[in-house]
Amino acid sequence: MKILVTGAAGYIGSHVVKQLIEETRHDIAVIDNLSTGHQSTIDTLNKIFKDTRDGEIDFYVEDLKNFDKIREIFSNSSFDAVIHFAASIVVPESVENPLKYYMNNTVNTTHLIKLCNEFSIKHFIFSSTAAVYGEPEVSQVIEATPTKPINPYGSSKLMSETVLQDASKANENFSHVILRYFNVAGADVQNRIGQSFPNATHLIKVSAQTAIGDRDKMMIFGDDYDTQDGTCIRDYIHVDDLASAHLRALEYLSEGNSSDVFNVGYGRGFSVKEVISTMKDVSGVDFRVDIAPRRSGDPATLISNSEKIQKTLSWKPKFDKLRLICETALNWEKSI
């Protein structure tokens, strides 16, 4: 098959492409506008490609909002499936600038789905988020848990899910898998690629940056939540385990199975303070941590139930340890 991956110069997309290169024989094409991704990541992926098999990735530097240019890429190619990562993903920014999120996440995704139907592309794997659940009333969310996003980021992703589901219902030859990510962290265990966006807001990356001195201090945004230590609790998943879920989803669809939605997480949560303590232990650095007010749009607790994906897609995580996640994140920060 020929697989198109949008946003593959970024964090999660690059790890999926790495696994596509190493574990399959699929042809791979990438669209990325390099707004948050990096050419150096594509260069590394091409090196992995050459070390693994002949050829290289077809790389298009383009923005999904340029509809005519994207249609031209589709018309000149023969894609069998699309794995869609390209999106804006910062929750606080989505509250401050919601239109950016609805245009980039929902409008551009809708156009991409339209092109898939126009060019008879059979399969679509969508990068969604646990933010679609908002502040659930249960300790662990299943896929049937009501979706009540509390920020524009989650709303923009949920709208895209609806478009995708309706498009699949209307076209029996078009199928999809929606993967709702929990908190993705860590880096390639061989330290070849990782989270390179310098202004990232993810807790584990920020704590690693603080541990190596790239930041003078870090903040805990709220310590008065209704949790055991007052800080938010999240389900952290290693990026390589998340990447493998996409490969299982691609196999699932190529075998003719029906469209579906899956949570991707480990099913247990750690508080902000627990994560920081682990990073301090891994790094050996007692870095400065200050308390700041809560951020708008942050639920107190968000933990996955991932039984469905493990059973249906035979997905089995390999890196299910907070310490390992922190170690790989720290090693990556030291290398960049």
Secondary structure, 3 states (H helix, E strand, C coil): CEEEEECCCCHHHHHHHHHHHHHCCCEEEEEECCCCCCHHHHHHHHHHHHHHCCCCCEEEECCCCCHHHHHHHHHCCCCCEEEECCCCCCHHHHHHCHHHHHHHHHHHHHHHHHHHHHCCCCEEEEEEEHHHHCCCCCCCECCCCCCCCCCHHHHHHHHHHHHHHHHHHHCCCCEEEEEEECEEECCCCCCCCCCCCCCCCCHHHHHHHHHCCCCCCEEEECCCCCCCCCCCEECEEEHHHHHHHHHHHHHHHHCCCCCEEEEECCCCCEEHHHHHHHHHHHHCCCCCEEEECCCCCCCCEECECCHHHHHHCCCCCCCCCHHHHHHHHHHHHHHC
